[in-house]
């Protein structure tokens, strides 16, 4: 793989102009591809069936949480609200949060939780359903481990591209980490998602 930079001591005016029009040598490497997310159907905070196929074609973010969490979930969902607010310019970007406590997190509980975190229902879905389905997604698709209990789940946000491929796992506890997630989103959009 060659460098896009021209080297040498003296540039002709034409060579300098050509070099200034070439893409930058500092292009970032593409994000890795970790896995693919299979089709799924769960229930959203409005009590409606949510077909994961609706996410195809556009990047989206995935997270795992539970509504009664007093630990990292509030911090993670506050960060997701900030991401929601900072990404309105990214066409069709969605946020999907899967409860790890489906026995308690009914659509009504999720609706109240969504309201507390100002989740835009056009962009942010909170999903519940069969524990086995959610656990299989966590373990087999997102590669963040099985859900043995409601208290054990990943606190990272996963970036999924428009072809349902997991492209990154991002912590979002600090501003710099949120900025890293935003850079990942931008990178997926620059790839043509």
N, C-alpha and C positions, 0 to 999 in steps of 0.2 A: 504494500500500500504506500503510495507516494504522498509526499507532503504537497499541500496546495500552495505553499509559499515559494516565491522566487528568491533565489539566493544569489550572492555575488556582490562585488563592490559597486559596480556601476550599473545602474538601470537606465535603459533608454526611456524616453518619455512614453513610448508605446508599451513597453514592458511594465512600467509603473502603473499606467492606466489599466492594463489588463489585470495586474495583481490587485488593484483596488476594487475591481469588479468581481473577482473570484470569491466564493464563500470563505468565511474565516477558517483559519487553521484550528481555532479554538472551539470548533463544533463539539457539542457534548456527545458522549457515547450513548447509543440507544439504551433505554431501560431494559433490564433483563425480562425474560418471560418465565414466570415460575410455574404456571399451571393454567388450566381452563376451568371456567365455571359452567357446570352443566345446567340444563333447563331445570327450573323449579317453580312451584306455585305455593305461595303462602298467603296469609291474610294481613292486610294493612291496618293502620290505625283507624280507618273509617269503616272497618268491618267488611271490606270488599276483598275479593280474591285478587291477588297480585301475581301476574305471570311474569317471571323473570325474562321472558322473551321480549318484553317491552323495553328492556335495557339494551338490546342489541343495536349496534350502529353508533352508539355514543359512549364516551367514557363515563364511568361512575365510581363512586367510593363506597366501600363496604366497611361496616364496623359491627362489633358484638358488644352488648350491654345488657343490663337489666334495670328496670325502673326503680326498684327499692335499693339499689346500690348507693352506699354512702362513701365509697372509696373513690376509685379512679373514673368511674362512669360520668359523674357530673363534669369533671374537668375535661374529659374527652368530648362530651357532647357540647360543652361551651366552645371548645375549639372547632367542632364541626359547624356550629352556628357561625363562627367567624369565617370559616371557609365558605359556607353558603353565601354569606354577605359579600365576600371578596371575589366570587366567581360568577356573578350574574352575566359577565361578558363572555363566558364560555358556553356556547350554544349547546343546549340539551344535557349539560352535566347534571347527574343525579347523585343523591346520597341515599344509601340503603343501610339501615341499622337493623340488625337481627337480634331479637331478644334471646338470651340464653336461659330465660325463666318463663317458658311459654305457659306453664301451669298457672302462673299468677298474672302474667302480663297479657291480659285480654285486650281486645281492640279498644275498649273504653279506657283502660289504664294507659295504653299507648297514646290515645288521643290526648289525655290530660298531660302526659309527659311531653308530647310533641308541642303542645301549647306552651308549656313551661320553657322550652328551649327555642320557641319561635320558629319551629320547623315549617318551612314553606311547603304545603302539601303537593304543590306542582313539582317540587324538586327533591323533597326529602321524605322517604317512606320508612316507617317503622313497622317491622314485620314480626308476626308470630305464627305459630303453626305447630306441627308435630315435632317433638323434641328430636326424633331420629333424623328428620329431614334437615333441621338446623345443624345438628351435630355432624352429619355427613358433609354438609357444606363447609363447616369450620375445619374439619379434619382433612377431607379429601380434595376440596377445591381451593380453599384459602390457605391450607397448610399451617393452621394455627392451633392444632390439637383438638382432641375430642372434648365435648362438654360433659364432664363427669358430674359437675354440680353447677348451680347457677353462679356460684362465687368464683369459678375458675374459667376464665376466658381471656382472650388476647385484648390488650388495650391499644393495639396498633390499628391504623386505618389502612385498608388495602385499596390500591388504585387498580382499576380494571379498565382495559381499553374497549373500544367499540366492537372488538371481535371476541369479547368475553374472556380475555386472557389477563391473568393477574400479573401486574407489572411492577408492583412494589408494596412493601409493608412499611408504614411510616408511623413512628411515635409522634404524638402531637401534644406533649406536655409543656413544651417551651415554645416561645415565639419563633425561634430559629427552626424548630422542627416543623411547625406549621408552614413556614416559608419553604422548607424543603419539599413538603407535600405539594404546595402550590407550584413549585418548579417542576415537579414530576407531572402534574396535570398539564402544564404548559408544554412539556416535552412530548406527551402523548398527543396533544392537539397538533403540535408541529409535525409529527409523523403522519398526520392525516387520520389519526385515531383509528 
